[in-house]
Amino acid sequence: MKNINQNSIAAFIPARGGSKGVPEKNIRAFSGKPLIVHSIEYAKSCEYINEIFVSTNDKAIAKISESSGTKIIHRPAELATDTATTESAIQHFLETVEDKPDIIVLLQATSPLRPKNSLNEALDIFINGKFDSLLSLTPTHQFFWKTNGETAKAEYDFVNRPRRQDFAPNEIPYDENGSLYIFTQKHFEKTGNRLGGKIGYITFSERYGHQIDTLDDFTFLESLAHKN
């Protein structure tokens, strides 16, 4: 893989209109500015990002994003439904741009809280580790169960219930927090998925491991932002 400064690196932010859980979610005010602007500013803070693209079907999202310094990918209606995948938006993006980037940084607008300088760090990990893809993970010490009809089955040893401090580093489970993904254009063209091949990771603390899907999420994350 090329040196990081020899790669063209684009940030890609999918943000469709028509959210049902939170009306106008992507442009709703969060901590004093439209939600999507937090992800745009995060991308702009990274010294390695060459261009920032927002994929949307919504005029208001496009206007705010463009005024914040991004290029707009006008997503067709059939790729902006409740059932449309993020991968379909990425594929449309790659089919639309004239010069395809070597590396794509996928940022979810629904994750406004991210550690400072973490995008520079993630790209350093990605390039130096020669990964095909990378994602952000959050450690969790929750105990998970599976249900089957009326019964429940533990996915841990509840007889010897471990304490948080008892977990060895290689025993700690992690959540895919959905905040950040990085992958090469070649990998995506080959697999059609943001993940796969040799997968790296960057760890975000639990503070940064949340997404906004509901109004309650909005309220909770704003309270975290104000404590920062």
C-alpha positions as CSV (number, residue, x, y, z in Angstrom):
1,M,0.0,0.0,0.0
2,K,1.2,3.6,-0.7
3,N,2.4,6.0,1.9
4,I,-0.6,7.8,3.5
5,N,0.3,11.1,1.7
6,Q,0.4,9.2,-1.7
7,N,-3.2,8.1,-1.3
8,S,-6.3,10.0,-2.3
9,I,-8.6,9.9,0.7
10,A,-12.3,10.9,0.7
11,A,-14.7,11.2,3.5
12,F,-18.2,9.9,2.6
13,I,-21.2,10.8,4.8
14,P,-24.6,9.2,3.8
15,A,-27.5,11.3,5.0
16,R,-30.9,10.7,3.5
17,G,-34.0,12.7,4.3
18,G,-37.3,11.3,5.6
19,S,-36.2,9.9,9.0
20,K,-39.2,8.5,10.8
21,G,-37.6,8.0,14.3
22,V,-36.5,11.6,14.5
23,P,-38.0,14.0,12.0
24,E,-35.3,15.8,10.0
25,K,-32.8,14.0,12.1
26,N,-29.7,14.8,10.0
27,I,-30.2,18.6,10.2
28,R,-31.8,18.8,13.6
29,A,-29.9,21.1,16.0
30,F,-27.5,19.2,18.1
31,S,-25.3,21.1,20.6
32,G,-25.8,24.3,18.6
33,K,-25.4,23.1,15.0
34,P,-27.1,20.7,12.6
35,L,-26.3,17.1,13.4
36,I,-24.6,16.4,10.1
37,V,-22.2,19.3,10.6
38,H,-20.5,17.5,13.5
39,S,-19.4,14.7,11.1
40,I,-18.4,17.2,8.4
41,E,-16.2,19.1,10.9
42,Y,-14.7,15.9,12.2
43,A,-13.7,15.0,8.6
44,K,-12.3,18.6,8.0
45,S,-10.2,18.2,11.2
46,C,-8.2,15.4,9.6
47,E,-5.0,16.4,7.8
48,Y,-5.2,13.4,5.4
49,I,-8.7,13.9,4.0
50,N,-8.7,15.4,0.4
51,E,-12.4,15.7,-0.2
52,I,-15.7,15.4,1.7
53,F,-18.8,14.1,0.1
54,V,-22.4,14.0,1.4
55,S,-24.8,11.6,-0.3
56,T,-28.4,12.7,0.1
57,N,-31.8,12.9,-1.5
58,D,-32.8,15.9,0.6
59,K,-32.4,19.5,-0.6
60,A,-32.1,20.9,3.0
61,I,-29.4,18.5,3.9
62,A,-27.6,19.2,0.6
63,K,-27.8,23.0,1.2
64,I,-26.4,22.8,4.8
65,S,-23.7,20.3,3.8
66,E,-22.6,22.3,0.8
67,S,-22.4,25.5,2.8
68,S,-20.2,23.6,5.3
69,G,-17.7,22.8,2.5
70,T,-18.7,19.4,1.2
71,K,-19.4,18.1,-2.3
72,I,-22.9,16.7,-2.8
73,I,-23.8,13.4,-4.3
74,H,-27.5,13.6,-5.3
75,R,-28.8,10.2,-4.4
76,P,-31.7,8.8,-6.4
77,A,-35.0,8.1,-4.6
78,E,-34.7,4.3,-5.0
79,L,-31.4,4.4,-3.0
80,A,-32.9,6.5,-0.2
81,T,-35.7,4.3,1.1
82,D,-35.9,2.7,4.5
83,T,-34.7,-0.6,3.1
84,A,-31.8,0.8,1.0
85,T,-28.4,-0.1,2.3
86,T,-25.4,2.1,3.0
87,E,-23.4,-0.1,0.6
88,S,-25.8,0.9,-2.2
89,A,-25.1,4.5,-1.5
90,I,-21.3,3.9,-1.5
91,Q,-21.6,2.1,-4.8
92,H,-23.6,5.0,-6.3
93,F,-21.0,7.4,-5.0
94,L,-18.2,5.4,-6.7
95,E,-20.1,5.3,-9.9
96,T,-20.8,9.0,-9.8
97,V,-17.4,10.6,-9.0
98,E,-15.0,11.1,-11.9
99,D,-11.8,10.4,-9.8
100,K,-12.3,7.5,-7.5
101,P,-10.5,7.8,-4.2
102,D,-8.0,5.2,-3.1
103,I,-9.4,5.2,0.4
104,I,-12.9,5.9,1.6
105,V,-13.7,7.1,5.2
106,L,-17.3,6.3,6.0
107,L,-18.8,8.5,8.7
108,Q,-22.3,8.1,10.0
109,A,-24.0,11.4,10.7
110,T,-25.9,9.8,13.6
111,S,-22.6,9.6,15.6
112,P,-21.8,13.2,16.5
113,L,-19.4,12.5,19.3
114,R,-16.0,11.2,18.4
115,P,-12.6,11.4,20.2
116,K,-10.5,14.4,19.1
117,N,-7.8,13.5,16.5
118,S,-9.1,9.9,16.3
119,L,-9.5,10.1,12.5
120,N,-5.8,10.9,12.0
121,E,-5.1,8.0,14.3
122,A,-7.4,5.6,12.5
123,L,-5.9,6.4,9.1
124,D,-2.4,5.9,10.5
125,I,-3.5,2.5,11.9
126,F,-5.1,1.6,8.5
127,I,-2.1,2.6,6.4
128,N,0.6,1.2,8.6
129,G,-1.2,-2.0,9.2
130,K,-1.9,-2.5,5.4
131,F,-5.5,-3.2,6.2
132,D,-8.3,-3.7,3.6
133,S,-10.9,-2.3,6.0
134,L,-11.1,-0.8,9.5
135,L,-13.9,0.0,12.0
136,S,-14.4,1.7,15.3
137,L,-15.2,-0.5,18.3
138,T,-16.3,0.2,21.8
139,P,-15.5,-2.2,24.7
140,T,-18.5,-3.5,26.6
141,H,-18.8,-5.4,29.9
142,Q,-22.4,-6.1,29.5
143,F,-23.7,-9.7,29.9
144,F,-25.6,-10.9,26.8
145,W,-28.5,-13.4,26.6
146,K,-30.3,-15.1,23.7
147,T,-34.0,-15.9,23.9
148,N,-35.8,-18.9,22.3
149,G,-39.5,-18.8,22.8
150,E,-40.2,-18.6,26.6
151,T,-36.6,-19.5,27.6
152,A,-33.4,-17.5,27.8
153,K,-29.8,-18.8,27.5
154,A,-26.8,-16.9,28.8
155,E,-23.8,-16.2,26.6
156,Y,-21.5,-16.0,29.6
157,D,-20.8,-18.2,32.7
158,F,-23.3,-16.7,35.2
159,V,-22.2,-19.3,37.9
160,N,-18.8,-17.6,37.9
161,R,-20.0,-14.2,37.1
162,P,-16.9,-12.1,36.1
163,R,-16.2,-8.7,37.4
164,R,-15.2,-5.9,35.1
165,Q,-11.6,-6.0,36.4
166,D,-11.5,-9.8,35.9
167,F,-11.6,-9.6,32.1
168,A,-8.3,-10.2,30.4
169,P,-7.6,-7.9,27.4
170,N,-8.3,-10.6,24.9
171,E,-11.6,-11.6,26.7
172,I,-13.3,-8.1,26.5
173,P,-16.2,-8.1,24.0
174,Y,-16.5,-5.1,21.7
175,D,-19.5,-3.4,20.1
176,E,-19.4,-2.2,16.5
177,N,-20.4,1.4,17.3
178,G,-21.1,2.5,13.7
179,S,-19.2,5.7,14.0
180,L,-16.3,5.2,11.6
181,Y,-15.3,2.8,8.8
182,I,-12.3,2.9,6.5
183,F,-11.8,0.8,3.4
184,T,-10.0,0.8,0.1
185,Q,-11.8,1.5,-3.1
186,K,-10.3,-1.7,-4.5
187,H,-11.7,-3.8,-1.6
188,F,-15.2,-2.4,-2.0
189,E,-15.2,-2.8,-5.8
190,K,-14.2,-6.5,-5.2
191,T,-16.6,-7.3,-2.3
192,G,-19.4,-4.8,-2.3
193,N,-19.0,-4.4,1.4
194,R,-17.4,-1.8,3.7
195,L,-15.8,-4.6,5.8
196,G,-13.8,-7.7,4.8
197,G,-10.3,-8.8,4.0
198,K,-7.7,-7.9,6.6
199,I,-9.8,-5.9,9.2
200,G,-8.2,-3.4,11.6
201,Y,-9.9,-1.4,14.4
202,I,-9.7,1.6,16.5
203,T,-11.1,1.7,20.0
204,F,-13.5,4.4,21.2
205,S,-14.5,4.6,24.8
206,E,-18.1,4.0,25.9
207,R,-18.7,7.8,25.9
208,Y,-18.3,7.7,22.1
209,G,-20.0,4.4,21.4
210,H,-23.6,5.7,20.8
211,Q,-25.7,6.5,17.8
212,I,-28.8,8.7,17.5
213,D,-31.9,6.7,16.4
214,T,-34.5,8.1,18.7
215,L,-35.4,11.4,20.4
216,D,-34.2,9.9,23.7
217,D,-30.8,9.2,22.1
218,F,-30.7,12.9,21.1
219,T,-31.4,14.1,24.6
220,F,-28.9,11.6,26.1
221,L,-26.0,12.4,23.7
222,E,-26.6,16.2,24.1
223,S,-26.2,15.8,27.8
224,L,-22.9,14.0,27.2
225,A,-21.7,16.7,24.8
226,H,-22.4,19.4,27.3
227,K,-20.3,17.5,29.9
228,N,-17.3,17.5,27.6
